[in-house]
Amino acid sequence: MKALQIVGLTLVALLLLAGPVLAQGEGPHTPVFSGGAIGAGLGAALTLVGAGYGLGRIGSAALESMARQPEVAPRIMTAMIIIAAILEGATFFSLIVCILINGNAKW
C-alpha cells in the first residue's frame, strides 16, 4: 500500500511540474511528446532497474557462497566478475538501442 502511495505522489508531482513546460507558446523549441521518445525513456529505465537488480543478486549470491566456503573464494570472484561483465554488456547494448530509437523519434 505504501508503494502505491509513493507512486501516486510521484505521478502527481510529475504532472504538476510539467504544467509550465506545456504552457509555452508556439515556436521552434516547443516540446511535443513523441511515442518513440517516451518508449526509449521507459526502455532505458527498465534496463537500468533490471541491471541493478541483477548485479545485486550476483553480488549477494557470491558473498553468501564465499562465506560458506572461503577456500573457493577466488574462483567464485572470477565467475562473478565474468557474469557481471556480460550483464553490463547487455545493459549497454540495450541503452544504445534506446538512444538510437530516441534519435529517430519524429517530433
Secondary structure, DSSP 4 states (H G I P E B T S, - for coil): -HHHHHHHHHHHHHHHHHHHHHT--SSTT-----HHHHHHHHHHHHHHHHHHHHHHHHHHHHHHHHHH-GGGHHHHHHHHHHHHHHHHHHHHHHHHHHHHHHHT---
